Amino acid sequence: MIRMIRDDFSLDEELKLLKKPSVGGIVTFIGTVRAESEGERVDRMEIELYPEMAEKQLEAIREEAIKRFCAEDIRIVHRYGDLRVGDNIVLVAVSANHRAEAFDACRYVIDELKKRVPIWKKEYTSSGAHWVEVGRTE
Amino acid sequence: MRYFASIREWTGLKEEELDLPDGITAETLKDTVQARHRKLDLQEGGILVAINGGFVEPTRVIKQGDEVAFFPPVSGG
């Protein structure tokens, strides 16, 4: 399941939806807004996306990960709009029979998301507003 | 055409419609858009082109009804 939402997500709700008798492990990655970027204080962040394309790309990545790592299910939630320091940005939650598949699939999804999903961050820092450049988002 | 993030800010537009010659490629269209909007700054890491929600080769020919999008390298996650 892929969701792009303005408001925060509930981790409990997301995990509940992944739990099934066949599942032996769930791995989650949550990306959050850092208070510091390149030595500057971050006040807030704005996230813009190209919704139709982001959904297509995320769906493709999800299917690749399920196939490649034999994951049971994957839920991806990405937020957009205005975010504050400490806010959740993204959730990748993977369920699988065993932990190795879940860890590998989760890593794959977040790495691919950063490479090819049309989402952009704009940071408002002590020195002004700027779009986050590639390679600085790790 | 749709513009996103820094490209949207530079052009001052979320979208625009252009009459294009038959057979124009993604690469040529990118040059056309840059020429129209002089403020577009390629030093910022380049402009990516997507057609109908997918990344395309520069040689891809634009067809009637295609949705073309221009945006900077992505930074989500």
Backbone of each chain as ProteinMPNN parsed JSONL, in Angstrom:
{"seq_chain_A": "MIRMIRDDFSLDEELKLLKKPSVGGIVTFIGTVRAESEGERVDRMEIELYPEMAEKQLEAIREEAIKRFCAEDIRIVHRYGDLRVGDNIVLVAVSANHRAEAFDACRYVIDELKKRVPIWKKEYTSSGAHWVEVGRTE", "coords_chain_A": {"N_chain_A": [[0.839, -1.196, 0.0], [0.56, 2.171, -0.9], [0.886, 5.439, 0.238], [0.377, 8.962, 0.077], [0.477, 11.623, 2.089], [-0.704, 14.545, 3.881], [-0.978, 14.947, 6.638], [0.293, 13.464, 9.728], [1.244, 9.978, 10.075], [0.018, 6.974, 11.689], [2.042, 4.873, 13.385], [1.39, 2.569, 14.8], [-1.081, 1.85, 13.67], [-0.292, 1.295, 11.045], [1.426, -0.871, 11.44], [-0.285, -2.748, 12.528], [-1.78, -3.41, 10.325], [-0.018, -4.931, 8.921], [0.409, -7.243, 10.275], [0.155, -10.694, 10.258], [-0.609, -14.217, 10.438], [1.378, -15.606, 8.974], [3.556, -13.991, 9.013], [6.823, -13.388, 10.177], [8.428, -11.376, 10.957], [8.807, -7.807, 11.18], [10.149, -4.991, 9.636], [10.892, -1.586, 10.074], [11.446, 1.619, 8.611], [11.84, 4.934, 9.472], [11.915, 8.161, 8.33], [12.935, 11.339, 9.481], [12.563, 14.888, 10.218], [15.497, 16.649, 10.462], [17.234, 18.785, 12.826], [19.396, 20.146, 11.993], [21.345, 21.106, 9.198], [23.98, 20.839, 7.024], [25.506, 22.383, 8.782], [23.781, 24.409, 9.406], [20.96, 25.804, 11.153], [17.883, 24.224, 11.031], [14.675, 25.411, 10.549], [12.158, 24.742, 9.546], [10.519, 22.563, 7.152], [9.606, 22.088, 3.756], [7.722, 19.963, 1.735], [7.472, 18.897, -1.529], [5.647, 17.196, -4.07], [5.243, 15.187, -7.044], [2.447, 13.964, -7.56], [1.073, 11.922, -9.152], [3.135, 10.678, -10.593], [4.877, 9.978, -8.551], [3.396, 8.08, -7.192], [3.226, 6.04, -9.112], [5.97, 5.372, -9.393], [6.623, 4.584, -6.791], [4.949, 2.408, -6.477], [6.05, 0.684, -8.356], [8.608, 0.26, -7.254], [7.909, -0.941, -4.854], [6.742, -3.331, -5.759], [8.966, -4.484, -7.018], [10.633, -4.904, -4.802], [9.138, -6.687, -3.244], [9.072, -8.933, -4.894], [11.824, -9.448, -5.358], [12.931, -9.855, -2.788], [11.242, -11.583, -1.571], [9.338, -10.519, 0.186], [6.517, -10.246, 2.352], [4.569, -8.209, 2.548], [4.467, -4.667, 1.865], [4.367, -1.446, 3.189], [4.243, 1.891, 2.283], [4.588, 5.174, 3.256], [4.531, 8.559, 2.512], [5.01, 11.867, 3.491], [3.805, 15.199, 2.675], [3.939, 18.809, 2.183], [3.991, 21.253, 4.855], [6.455, 20.753, 7.289], [7.737, 20.226, 10.599], [10.711, 20.38, 12.701], [11.71, 17.208, 13.763], [9.404, 15.997, 12.955], [7.735, 13.236, 11.352], [8.739, 12.083, 8.135], [8.8, 10.044, 6.222], [7.664, 6.666, 5.938], [8.691, 3.342, 5.761], [7.555, 0.18, 5.84], [8.039, -3.194, 6.263], [6.9, -6.476, 5.957], [7.741, -9.888, 6.498], [8.494, -13.424, 6.143], [10.843, -14.042, 7.455], [13.555, -12.326, 9.184], [15.789, -11.441, 7.602], [14.935, -11.074, 4.953], [13.096, -9.028, 5.363], [14.682, -6.886, 6.364], [16.418, -6.475, 4.147], [14.625, -5.838, 2.067], [13.453, -3.515, 3.043], [15.597, -1.729, 3.15], [16.196, -1.624, 0.43], [13.87, -0.405, -0.626], [13.856, 2.214, 0.568], [16.285, 3.223, -0.356], [15.919, 3.191, -3.167], [13.721, 4.852, -3.384], [14.836, 7.322, -2.725], [16.329, 7.696, -4.977], [14.662, 7.724, -7.286], [12.029, 8.677, -7.019], [9.735, 11.248, -7.587], [10.019, 13.588, -5.477], [10.55, 16.422, -3.495], [12.554, 18.295, -1.195], [12.403, 21.293, 0.662], [14.373, 23.276, 2.598], [14.056, 25.471, 5.336], [16.244, 27.504, 6.662], [18.6, 28.962, 9.047], [20.017, 30.605, 7.34], [18.365, 31.139, 5.246], [16.015, 29.987, 2.654], [16.304, 26.911, 0.954], [16.401, 24.484, -1.718], [16.847, 21.058, -1.14], [19.815, 19.474, -2.051], [20.885, 16.82, -4.247], [22.445, 13.942, -2.868], [22.826, 14.981, -0.474], [21.002, 14.012, 1.13], [21.164, 11.776, 2.639]], "CA_chain_A": [[0.0, 0.0, 0.0], [1.318, 3.415, -1.025], [0.077, 6.613, 0.592], [1.036, 10.254, 0.196], [-0.464, 12.344, 2.951], [-0.241, 15.801, 4.479], [-0.903, 14.766, 8.092], [1.157, 12.383, 10.194], [0.685, 8.626, 10.056], [0.107, 6.256, 12.956], [2.874, 3.68, 13.23], [0.609, 1.439, 15.324], [-2.077, 1.452, 12.658], [0.421, 0.707, 9.903], [1.948, -2.188, 11.837], [-1.439, -3.633, 12.711], [-2.199, -3.856, 8.994], [0.983, -5.852, 8.366], [0.504, -8.471, 11.078], [-0.6, -11.864, 9.792], [0.023, -15.422, 11.011], [2.541, -16.065, 8.207], [4.642, -13.021, 9.162], [7.716, -13.673, 11.288], [9.169, -10.177, 11.343], [8.485, -6.549, 10.494], [11.205, -3.98, 9.751], [10.398, -0.269, 9.683], [12.348, 2.769, 8.535], [11.127, 6.21, 9.53], [12.76, 9.335, 8.106], [12.387, 12.485, 10.227], [13.189, 16.193, 9.92], [16.639, 16.962, 11.346], [17.308, 20.19, 13.252], [20.611, 20.764, 11.478], [21.694, 20.678, 7.852], [25.171, 21.539, 6.545], [25.929, 23.358, 9.777], [22.779, 25.462, 9.621], [19.797, 25.401, 11.924], [16.678, 24.081, 10.207], [13.465, 25.83, 11.266], [11.048, 23.921, 9.068], [10.765, 21.958, 5.853], [8.429, 21.98, 2.906], [7.918, 18.843, 0.813], [6.628, 18.955, -2.729], [5.746, 15.974, -4.857], [4.501, 15.04, -8.299], [1.71, 12.836, -6.988], [0.767, 10.808, -10.06], [4.366, 9.959, -10.922], [5.418, 9.407, -7.308], [2.642, 6.862, -6.908], [3.675, 5.02, -10.077], [7.334, 4.95, -9.075], [6.617, 3.858, -5.514], [4.295, 1.117, -6.715], [7.034, -0.151, -9.064], [9.661, -0.094, -6.283], [7.288, -1.877, -3.905], [6.612, -4.64, -6.407], [10.323, -5.023, -7.202], [11.146, -5.355, -3.506], [8.384, -7.884, -2.824], [9.511, -10.017, -5.763], [13.245, -9.705, -5.201], [13.302, -10.299, -1.438], [10.161, -12.427, -1.043], [8.649, -9.88, 1.316], [5.09, -10.563, 2.385], [3.832, -6.991, 2.22], [5.223, -3.443, 2.139], [3.572, -0.221, 3.258], [5.09, 3.081, 2.149], [3.841, 6.409, 3.478], [5.378, 9.744, 2.419], [4.249, 13.094, 3.761], [4.137, 16.41, 1.917], [3.46, 20.025, 2.836], [4.865, 21.879, 5.86], [6.867, 19.877, 8.382], [8.578, 20.831, 11.633], [11.813, 19.545, 13.176], [11.261, 16.039, 14.523], [8.238, 15.375, 12.312], [7.951, 12.113, 10.439], [8.676, 12.396, 6.702], [8.514, 8.848, 5.424], [7.657, 5.361, 6.604], [8.729, 2.111, 4.968], [7.337, -0.939, 6.762], [8.082, -4.434, 5.49], [6.685, -7.725, 6.678], [8.266, -11.062, 5.791], [8.541, -14.648, 6.955], [12.058, -14.003, 8.267], [14.1, -10.969, 9.319], [16.736, -11.026, 6.565], [14.168, -10.554, 3.812], [12.472, -7.776, 5.758], [15.728, -5.848, 6.404], [16.906, -6.211, 2.793], [13.579, -5.178, 1.275], [13.264, -2.171, 3.588], [16.753, -0.947, 2.686], [16.031, -1.446, -1.017], [12.795, 0.561, -0.892], [14.221, 3.595, 0.911], [17.367, 3.634, -1.262], [15.358, 3.456, -4.499], [12.85, 6.03, -3.235], [15.696, 8.51, -2.771], [16.916, 7.844, -6.315], [13.814, 7.883, -8.457], [10.646, 9.099, -6.783], [9.726, 12.709, -7.697], [9.681, 14.274, -4.232], [11.607, 17.406, -3.235], [12.506, 18.946, 0.116], [12.942, 22.644, 0.76], [14.658, 23.575, 4.003], [14.089, 26.87, 5.763], [17.315, 27.48, 7.661], [19.033, 30.259, 9.577], [20.539, 31.464, 6.269], [17.386, 31.274, 4.166], [15.355, 28.774, 2.165], [16.912, 26.313, -0.237], [16.029, 23.116, -2.067], [17.87, 20.093, -0.762], [20.491, 18.946, -3.233], [21.122, 15.386, -4.27], [23.672, 13.533, -2.202], [22.839, 15.559, 0.869], [19.773, 13.576, 1.788], [21.393, 10.498, 3.353]], "C_chain_A": [[0.883, 1.259, 0.0], [0.399, 4.561, -0.603], [0.936, 7.86, 0.613], [0.068, 11.176, 0.915], [0.16, 13.605, 3.552], [-0.024, 15.609, 5.999], [-0.013, 13.574, 8.451], [0.44, 11.03, 10.079], [0.786, 8.032, 11.46], [0.892, 4.972, 12.727], [2.11, 2.438, 13.699], [-0.381, 0.908, 14.294], [-1.411, 0.741, 11.488], [0.9, -0.708, 10.236], [0.831, -3.218, 11.987], [-1.851, -4.243, 11.361], [-1.218, -4.848, 8.358], [0.991, -7.203, 9.085], [-0.452, -9.558, 10.59], [0.089, -13.096, 10.354], [1.297, -15.861, 10.278], [3.765, -15.158, 8.415], [5.488, -13.331, 10.391], [8.483, -12.456, 11.752], [8.724, -8.972, 10.543], [9.638, -5.588, 10.737], [10.618, -2.652, 9.303], [11.556, 0.707, 9.573], [11.475, 4.007, 8.598], [12.141, 7.329, 9.332], [12.115, 10.526, 8.794], [13.14, 13.769, 9.881], [14.267, 16.49, 10.963], [16.688, 18.453, 11.662], [18.495, 20.918, 12.646], [20.908, 20.223, 10.083], [22.863, 21.507, 7.352], [25.588, 22.654, 7.497], [24.936, 24.484, 10.037], [21.598, 24.918, 10.407], [18.576, 25.345, 11.0], [15.466, 24.462, 11.056], [12.265, 24.985, 10.861], [11.381, 23.397, 7.669], [9.464, 21.91, 5.071], [8.7, 20.834, 1.934], [6.913, 18.937, -0.321], [6.74, 17.619, -3.451], [4.934, 16.078, -6.147], [3.677, 13.776, -8.059], [1.501, 11.645, -7.92], [2.021, 9.979, -10.36], [4.963, 9.295, -9.684], [4.7, 8.101, -6.989], [3.078, 5.717, -7.828], [5.039, 4.461, -9.705], [7.378, 4.133, -7.791], [5.997, 2.472, -5.674], [5.279, 0.154, -7.39], [8.118, -0.636, -8.087], [9.142, -1.138, -5.303], [7.21, -3.283, -4.518], [7.969, -5.298, -6.637], [10.823, -5.631, -5.898], [10.439, -6.632, -3.034], [8.89, -9.114, -3.584], [10.939, -10.454, -5.421], [13.593, -10.313, -3.844], [12.249, -11.193, -0.79], [9.521, -11.824, 0.203], [7.166, -10.222, 1.217], [4.274, -9.355, 1.933], [4.713, -5.782, 2.55], [4.256, -2.271, 2.157], [4.522, 0.969, 3.205], [4.2, 4.309, 2.324], [4.818, 7.571, 3.362], [4.523, 10.964, 2.647], [4.67, 14.225, 2.838], [3.573, 17.61, 2.657], [4.467, 20.537, 3.859], [5.167, 20.932, 7.006], [7.799, 20.618, 9.339], [9.701, 19.87, 12.001], [11.253, 18.41, 14.04], [10.064, 15.341, 13.901], [8.647, 14.168, 11.473], [7.84, 12.59, 8.995], [8.174, 11.183, 5.928], [8.52, 7.602, 6.307], [7.755, 4.264, 5.542], [8.59, 0.97, 5.963], [7.18, -2.212, 5.946], [7.821, -5.637, 6.391], [7.201, -8.875, 5.826], [8.227, -12.27, 6.716], [9.71, -14.586, 7.935], [12.709, -12.623, 8.208], [14.982, -10.518, 8.162], [16.013, -10.411, 5.371], [13.593, -9.183, 4.146], [13.495, -6.632, 5.787], [16.158, -5.471, 4.99], [15.876, -5.439, 1.969], [13.383, -3.739, 1.744], [14.375, -1.246, 3.099], [16.617, -0.619, 1.19], [14.998, -0.346, -1.316], [13.241, 1.99, -0.588], [15.352, 4.096, 0.0], [16.823, 3.996, -2.646], [14.457, 4.687, -4.472], [13.682, 7.309, -3.379], [16.276, 8.75, -4.155], [15.91, 8.251, -7.367], [12.349, 8.243, -8.221], [10.594, 10.633, -6.746], [9.14, 13.411, -6.468], [10.858, 15.213, -3.939], [11.408, 18.055, -1.882], [13.075, 20.352, 0.011], [13.125, 22.952, 2.237], [14.65, 25.069, 4.24], [15.062, 26.927, 6.932], [17.641, 28.896, 8.131], [19.546, 31.176, 8.472], [19.574, 31.587, 5.094], [16.82, 29.941, 3.72], [16.121, 28.21, 0.977], [16.438, 24.883, -0.446], [17.176, 22.193, -1.702], [18.477, 19.491, -2.021], [20.739, 17.452, -3.102], [22.43, 15.062, -3.568], [23.767, 14.102, -0.801], [21.683, 15.0, 1.703], [19.949, 12.29, 2.582], [21.152, 10.657, 4.847]], "O_chain_A": [[1.818, 1.384, 0.791], [-0.747, 4.633, -1.048], [2.07, 7.842, 1.093], [-1.018, 11.472, 0.417], [1.377, 13.71, 3.706], [0.981, 16.052, 6.556], [0.376, 12.785, 7.59], [-0.786, 10.955, 9.999], [1.537, 8.52, 12.304], [0.466, 4.095, 11.974], [2.179, 1.385, 13.066], [-0.505, -0.298, 14.076], [-1.899, -0.28, 11.003], [0.792, -1.622, 9.418], [0.979, -4.386, 11.626], [-2.216, -5.415, 11.271], [-1.549, -5.519, 7.381], [1.517, -8.187, 8.564], [-1.667, -9.375, 10.52], [1.264, -13.027, 10.714], [2.198, -16.428, 10.896], [4.878, -15.521, 8.035], [4.969, -13.514, 11.492], [9.117, -12.479, 12.808], [8.319, -9.087, 9.387], [10.061, -5.383, 11.875], [9.932, -2.582, 8.283], [12.52, 0.638, 10.334], [10.489, 4.12, 7.87], [13.114, 7.432, 10.08], [10.901, 10.715, 8.711], [14.232, 13.722, 9.314], [13.999, 16.57, 12.162], [16.242, 19.281, 10.867], [18.608, 22.139, 12.755], [20.743, 19.032, 9.821], [22.768, 22.731, 7.262], [25.976, 23.739, 7.063], [25.222, 25.405, 10.802], [21.277, 23.731, 10.338], [18.282, 26.301, 10.283], [15.254, 23.913, 12.137], [11.465, 24.568, 11.698], [12.405, 23.755, 7.088], [8.381, 21.721, 5.626], [9.791, 20.745, 1.37], [5.703, 19.041, -0.118], [7.796, 16.987, -3.444], [4.068, 16.94, -6.301], [4.137, 12.664, -8.317], [1.724, 10.499, -7.531], [1.979, 8.749, -10.379], [5.49, 8.186, -9.759], [5.326, 7.13, -6.565], [3.272, 4.584, -7.387], [5.249, 3.248, -9.699], [8.076, 3.122, -7.707], [6.46, 1.496, -5.084], [5.34, -1.028, -7.052], [8.491, -1.808, -8.101], [9.841, -2.093, -4.965], [7.563, -4.277, -3.884], [8.116, -6.51, -6.477], [11.369, -6.734, -5.886], [11.072, -7.539, -2.493], [9.106, -10.179, -3.007], [11.226, -11.635, -5.226], [14.453, -11.189, -3.758], [12.347, -11.521, 0.393], [9.203, -12.536, 1.155], [6.639, -10.456, 0.13], [3.412, -9.457, 1.061], [5.595, -5.862, 3.405], [3.43, -2.119, 1.257], [5.479, 1.051, 3.974], [3.192, 4.465, 1.634], [5.842, 7.575, 4.046], [3.441, 11.093, 2.074], [5.769, 14.206, 2.284], [2.829, 17.465, 3.627], [5.665, 20.279, 3.738], [4.258, 20.374, 7.621], [8.546, 21.512, 8.939], [9.653, 18.689, 11.657], [10.431, 18.635, 14.928], [9.739, 14.214, 14.277], [9.763, 14.099, 10.956], [6.97, 13.395, 8.662], [7.264, 11.274, 5.104], [9.269, 7.502, 7.278], [7.01, 4.257, 4.562], [9.435, 0.817, 6.844], [6.324, -2.31, 5.067], [8.44, -5.792, 7.443], [7.113, -8.846, 4.598], [7.962, -12.15, 7.912], [9.598, -15.013, 9.084], [12.446, -11.845, 7.291], [14.942, -9.351, 7.772], [16.418, -9.373, 4.848], [13.601, -8.281, 3.309], [13.217, -5.538, 5.295], [16.255, -4.288, 4.665], [16.223, -4.495, 1.259], [13.169, -2.844, 0.927], [14.116, -0.116, 2.684], [16.884, 0.5, 0.753], [15.23, 0.527, -2.152], [13.026, 2.887, -1.403], [15.369, 5.269, -0.373], [17.23, 5.001, -3.228], [14.434, 5.469, -5.422], [13.284, 8.251, -4.064], [16.671, 9.87, -4.48], [16.236, 9.037, -8.257], [11.525, 8.125, -9.127], [11.318, 11.256, -5.969], [7.964, 13.77, -6.421], [12.017, 14.84, -4.116], [10.285, 18.332, -1.46], [14.094, 20.578, -0.642], [12.18, 22.899, 3.024], [15.176, 25.839, 3.437], [14.763, 26.471, 8.035], [17.049, 29.879, 7.684], [19.523, 32.396, 8.63], [19.954, 32.1, 4.041], [17.098, 28.9, 4.317], [16.539, 28.958, 0.093], [16.117, 24.168, 0.504], [18.341, 22.517, -1.931], [17.77, 19.06, -2.931], [20.794, 16.901, -2.002], [23.401, 15.813, -3.66], [24.666, 13.756, -0.035], [21.422, 15.449, 2.819], [18.982, 11.771, 3.14], [21.296, 9.694, 5.6]]}, "seq_chain_B": "MRYFASIREWTGLKEEELDLPDGITAETLKDTVQARHRKLDLQEGGILVAINGGFVEPTRVIKQGDEVAFFPPVSGG", "coords_chain_B": {"N_chain_B": [[2.868, 20.918, -20.19], [4.373, 20.212, -17.077], [5.749, 21.757, -14.187], [8.031, 21.375, -11.478], [9.093, 21.931, -8.051], [12.268, 23.499, -7.771], [12.331, 24.188, -10.452], [9.746, 24.933, -11.002], [9.658, 27.228, -9.43], [11.597, 28.82, -10.698], [10.547, 29.158, -13.287], [8.207, 30.295, -12.606], [5.83, 29.133, -12.989], [3.331, 26.573, -12.711], [2.394, 24.973, -14.626], [2.389, 24.819, -18.241], [1.249, 25.357, -21.59], [2.35, 24.409, -24.779], [2.686, 24.835, -28.293], [4.035, 22.392, -30.209], [6.567, 21.385, -32.564], [6.103, 18.602, -34.835], [7.497, 15.459, -33.974], [9.368, 16.308, -32.125], [11.963, 15.865, -29.733], [12.522, 14.704, -26.323], [14.868, 15.844, -25.344], [15.265, 18.072, -27.039], [12.988, 19.488, -26.458], [13.511, 20.138, -23.852], [15.635, 21.951, -24.195], [14.193, 23.937, -25.497], [12.417, 24.776, -23.515], [14.228, 25.756, -21.641], [15.275, 27.904, -23.078], [13.065, 29.535, -23.258], [12.705, 30.266, -20.651], [14.781, 32.115, -19.22], [15.94, 32.237, -16.744], [16.402, 29.725, -15.848], [18.621, 27.652, -14.268], [21.237, 25.691, -14.943], [23.337, 24.924, -13.386], [22.541, 23.999, -11.024], [22.358, 21.26, -10.807], [21.022, 20.101, -12.855], [18.218, 19.332, -15.074], [15.533, 17.156, -14.952], [13.572, 15.114, -17.121], [10.329, 13.861, -17.438], [7.957, 11.655, -18.885], [4.561, 11.077, -19.017], [4.646, 10.118, -16.381], [6.945, 8.571, -16.199], [10.526, 8.094, -16.322], [12.445, 9.107, -19.157], [14.358, 8.374, -22.177], [16.648, 10.738, -23.679], [16.165, 10.858, -26.382], [13.567, 10.241, -26.814], [10.541, 10.667, -28.529], [8.148, 13.257, -28.38], [4.699, 12.804, -28.064], [1.364, 13.597, -29.247], [-0.749, 14.587, -26.641], [0.821, 13.578, -24.602], [1.902, 13.798, -21.206], [4.232, 15.957, -20.087], [6.849, 16.426, -17.806], [8.985, 18.595, -15.976], [11.689, 18.675, -13.787], [13.912, 19.122, -10.895], [16.772, 17.077, -9.796], [15.732, 14.437, -7.633], [14.83, 14.53, -4.102], [13.623, 13.18, -2.006], [12.427, 11.246, 0.88]], "CA_chain_B": [[4.052, 20.611, -19.406], [4.266, 20.559, -15.655], [7.035, 22.093, -13.555], [8.02, 21.117, -10.042], [10.179, 22.352, -7.151], [13.031, 24.687, -8.169], [11.986, 24.533, -11.839], [8.47, 25.666, -10.879], [9.961, 28.57, -8.921], [12.334, 29.587, -11.713], [9.67, 29.55, -14.401], [7.058, 31.004, -12.066], [4.647, 28.434, -13.51], [3.125, 25.166, -12.36], [2.267, 24.278, -15.915], [2.203, 25.676, -19.409], [0.97, 24.616, -22.813], [3.123, 24.921, -25.912], [2.527, 24.136, -29.57], [5.357, 21.859, -30.523], [6.682, 20.763, -33.885], [6.024, 17.136, -34.861], [8.761, 14.726, -33.884], [10.325, 16.91, -31.19], [12.405, 14.899, -28.723], [12.567, 15.193, -24.938], [16.057, 16.687, -25.204], [15.033, 19.342, -27.743], [11.964, 20.209, -25.699], [14.2, 20.686, -22.669], [16.346, 23.155, -24.667], [13.177, 24.937, -25.807], [11.915, 25.302, -22.233], [15.297, 26.565, -21.045], [15.396, 29.14, -23.842], [11.9, 30.363, -22.908], [12.822, 30.741, -19.271], [16.216, 32.383, -19.135], [16.462, 32.119, -15.385], [16.699, 28.327, -15.531], [20.044, 27.542, -13.986], [21.649, 24.285, -15.017], [24.385, 24.63, -12.409], [21.919, 23.436, -9.819], [22.277, 19.801, -10.818], [20.347, 19.606, -14.04], [16.764, 19.224, -15.138], [15.095, 15.84, -15.393], [12.337, 15.126, -17.892], [9.538, 12.633, -17.347], [6.774, 11.664, -19.748], [3.49, 10.207, -18.503], [4.988, 9.53, -15.095], [8.123, 7.705, -16.246], [11.737, 8.719, -16.862], [12.604, 8.722, -20.562], [15.62, 8.647, -22.859], [16.6, 12.067, -24.319], [15.746, 10.732, -27.779], [12.141, 9.901, -26.856], [9.755, 11.662, -29.27], [6.931, 13.679, -27.676], [3.51, 12.567, -28.882], [0.154, 14.329, -28.887], [-1.418, 14.101, -25.436], [1.783, 13.198, -23.555], [2.141, 14.753, -20.128], [5.675, 16.1, -19.902], [7.166, 17.135, -16.562], [10.382, 19.005, -15.779], [11.976, 18.885, -12.366], [15.318, 18.907, -10.524], [17.023, 15.767, -9.18], [14.806, 14.235, -6.519], [15.454, 14.58, -2.773], [12.656, 12.713, -1.007], [12.854, 10.243, 1.855]], "C_chain_B": [[3.837, 21.011, -17.958], [5.663, 20.793, -15.094], [6.935, 21.879, -12.053], [9.259, 21.689, -9.351], [10.924, 23.578, -7.696], [12.694, 25.122, -9.597], [10.669, 25.33, -11.85], [8.743, 27.096, -10.395], [10.659, 29.419, -9.967], [11.444, 30.046, -12.858], [8.511, 30.412, -13.9], [5.752, 30.357, -12.494], [4.555, 27.008, -12.975], [2.979, 24.342, -13.633], [2.129, 25.287, -17.032], [1.972, 24.794, -20.622], [1.73, 25.247, -23.956], [2.747, 24.144, -27.169], [3.904, 23.678, -29.998], [5.393, 21.292, -31.931], [6.595, 19.242, -33.785], [7.42, 16.55, -34.706], [9.766, 15.313, -32.914], [10.685, 15.896, -30.098], [12.417, 15.547, -27.336], [13.723, 16.176, -24.75], [15.849, 18.063, -25.843], [13.995, 20.177, -27.001], [12.578, 20.851, -24.45], [14.948, 21.978, -23.049], [15.356, 24.286, -24.925], [12.676, 25.6, -24.522], [12.972, 26.187, -21.569], [15.444, 27.903, -21.746], [14.239, 30.095, -23.502], [12.045, 31.005, -21.536], [14.3, 30.934, -18.956], [16.802, 32.151, -17.751], [16.804, 30.683, -15.005], [18.204, 28.13, -15.41], [20.472, 26.081, -13.942], [22.731, 23.911, -14.018], [23.816, 23.892, -11.205], [21.706, 21.929, -9.881], [21.431, 19.235, -11.934], [18.838, 19.542, -13.925], [16.435, 17.825, -15.64], [13.773, 15.986, -16.145], [11.63, 13.788, -17.701], [8.347, 12.773, -18.293], [5.79, 10.631, -19.218], [3.914, 9.44, -17.246], [6.166, 8.58, -15.108], [9.329, 8.472, -16.778], [11.942, 8.22, -18.288], [14.006, 9.023, -21.078], [15.507, 10.017, -23.524], [16.056, 12.016, -25.752], [14.258, 10.414, -27.924], [11.37, 11.04, -27.552], [8.465, 11.961, -28.491], [5.737, 13.469, -28.599], [2.352, 13.42, -28.375], [-0.459, 13.736, -27.612], [-0.483, 13.634, -24.324], [1.788, 14.246, -22.448], [3.641, 14.793, -19.851], [5.921, 16.892, -18.625], [8.659, 17.417, -16.486], [10.601, 19.248, -14.298], [13.448, 18.649, -12.067], [15.511, 17.489, -9.991], [16.22, 15.631, -7.885], [15.547, 14.209, -5.172], [14.495, 14.134, -1.666], [13.262, 11.744, -0.01], [13.314, 10.855, 3.155]], "O_chain_B": [[3.199, 22.021, -17.662], [6.625, 20.124, -15.471], [5.908, 22.157, -11.434], [10.306, 21.899, -9.964], [10.298, 24.579, -8.042], [12.766, 26.31, -9.911], [10.513, 26.279, -12.618], [8.139, 28.051, -10.884], [10.355, 30.603, -10.113], [11.564, 31.172, -13.34], [7.908, 31.164, -14.666], [4.687, 30.963, -12.376], [5.566, 26.326, -12.807], [3.384, 23.182, -13.7], [1.798, 26.451, -16.808], [2.428, 23.652, -20.684], [1.758, 26.47, -24.095], [2.517, 22.936, -27.113], [4.826, 24.483, -30.134], [4.392, 20.784, -32.435], [6.971, 18.662, -32.767], [8.396, 17.08, -35.239], [10.912, 14.864, -32.877], [9.824, 15.167, -29.604], [12.333, 16.767, -27.201], [13.58, 17.204, -24.087], [16.209, 19.087, -25.264], [14.1, 21.401, -26.922], [12.208, 21.956, -24.052], [14.899, 22.968, -22.319], [15.632, 25.445, -24.617], [12.53, 26.821, -24.452], [12.653, 27.234, -21.006], [15.704, 28.92, -21.104], [14.42, 31.312, -23.465], [11.58, 32.118, -21.291], [14.973, 30.019, -18.483], [17.998, 31.902, -17.6], [17.422, 30.443, -13.967], [18.958, 28.409, -16.343], [20.116, 25.338, -13.027], [23.018, 22.731, -13.818], [24.549, 23.238, -10.462], [20.946, 21.381, -9.083], [21.151, 18.037, -11.967], [18.262, 19.677, -12.846], [16.994, 17.366, -16.635], [12.964, 16.864, -15.843], [12.245, 12.725, -17.789], [7.805, 13.863, -18.477], [6.137, 9.471, -18.999], [3.58, 8.267, -17.076], [6.379, 7.852, -14.139], [9.18, 9.389, -17.586], [11.653, 7.065, -18.598], [14.742, 9.82, -20.495], [14.41, 10.431, -23.896], [15.549, 13.013, -26.266], [13.749, 10.329, -29.042], [11.526, 12.212, -27.209], [7.786, 11.054, -28.011], [5.746, 13.891, -29.755], [2.355, 13.898, -27.241], [-0.661, 12.525, -27.52], [-0.939, 13.327, -23.223], [1.688, 15.443, -22.72], [4.239, 13.799, -19.437], [5.275, 17.913, -18.389], [9.486, 16.594, -16.878], [9.817, 19.929, -13.638], [14.16, 18.05, -12.873], [14.535, 16.776, -9.758], [16.054, 16.597, -7.141], [16.738, 13.903, -5.115], [14.543, 14.638, -0.544], [14.458, 11.457, -0.051], [13.703, 10.133, 4.073]]}, "name": "protein", "num_of_chains": 2, "seq": "MIRMIRDDFSLDEELKLLKKPSVGGIVTFIGTVRAESEGERVDRMEIELYPEMAEKQLEAIREEAIKRFCAEDIRIVHRYGDLRVGDNIVLVAVSANHRAEAFDACRYVIDELKKRVPIWKKEYTSSGAHWVEVGRTEMRYFASIREWTGLKEEELDLPDGITAETLKDTVQARHRKLDLQEGGILVAINGGFVEPTRVIKQGDEVAFFPPVSGG"}
